[in-house]
Amino acid sequence: MNVITAIETRRAIKQFDAGHKMTEREIEALLSLALLSPTAFNLQHWRFVLLQSPELRDAIRAVSWMQPQITDASLVVVICADLRAWEKDPGRYWSAAPDDVREGAVAAIDEYYRGRPQTQRDEAMRSCGIAAQTLMLAAKEMGYDSCPMDLSDFDEVAKLIRLPEDHVVAMFVAIGKRVREPWPRAGQLPMAEVVRVDHF
């Protein structure tokens, strides 16, 4: 499947085959592709928590509007953002770069993020959103469907997955085999309403 087809056919699926299991090789391939997602300053803010325990999935479903995807999808990924990635040995994000490039990048990272908590959060959340889209398109190419998810008490989810204090939950992505066709698209806004040239 080419990228355009994946974009055109990807839909948010709510009903998954609860009996279908993805192989470890498929999951590893999917996550390997997600790791190629771009991030600001190559900080790779995302952390992926794979929900595998049925008991944990039940508990998270209970604080997530009882959405069936959480228990029925083959794979549920809680995408979390490391808000302090910028100051955690930032040279490692540029370890393969020449010394002068690495030193310049590390200095720029510190200058851009230090003392700017909103920027730290915004950049980390953007990175998680990009990774989520990569996961969904890669899943589609592999023959799976997906659903980006929120509608959850993320504070409770954070407790259930033992999320470190300097991380936040960005969203979930459920992936698996759908059991029914999606409804027709509900309605797209016209391009003229959402695209502007130069300014509003």
C-alpha positions, 0 to 999 in steps of 0.5 A: 500500500502506498502512503496516499492510499494509507492516508485515504483509507485510514479510519478511526475504528471502534470495534476490533476482533478481540481474539486476534493477536499480533505477532511480536515481529509485527509489533516490533516492526510497527514500533521501529517505524514509529521511532523514525518519527521526527521530533524537535531537536531530535529529542525523541520525547515519546515513550510508548507503553504497550498495554498487554495485561488484561487486568490493566486494560480492564482498569484503564477501560474503566477510567476511559468511558468504557471504550471497547477498543482498550480491551479488544484491540490487538495492541494498545499503545499509551503514548507518553511525553517526557517533558524533561527529555531536553535536559537528560544528557542531550548530547546522546540525541546527537551522538552520531554527529560531528563534535561541533554539530553536537555541541551546537545542538546541545547549546541550542537545546538548552537555550530554547527549553530552559525556563520555558515549561510551556514550550517543553510541553508543547514540543513533547506533545507535538512529537507524540502526535507525529508518532501517533500518526506514524503508528496509524499509517504504518499499521494500515500498510501492515493490514491493520486498522487503528483508532487514536484515543483520548476520552480518558482520565489521564491522571488515573491512567498515569497512576495505573501505568506508574508514569514518572512525574516528569512525563504526561500521557498524550494519547492512546493508539489502538491497533488491530483487525476491525470486525465491521466496516466504518461508518461513511465519513461524517463530513469534511470541511471544504478546503476553502474553509480551512486553508488560508494563504499568508494570513486569515 
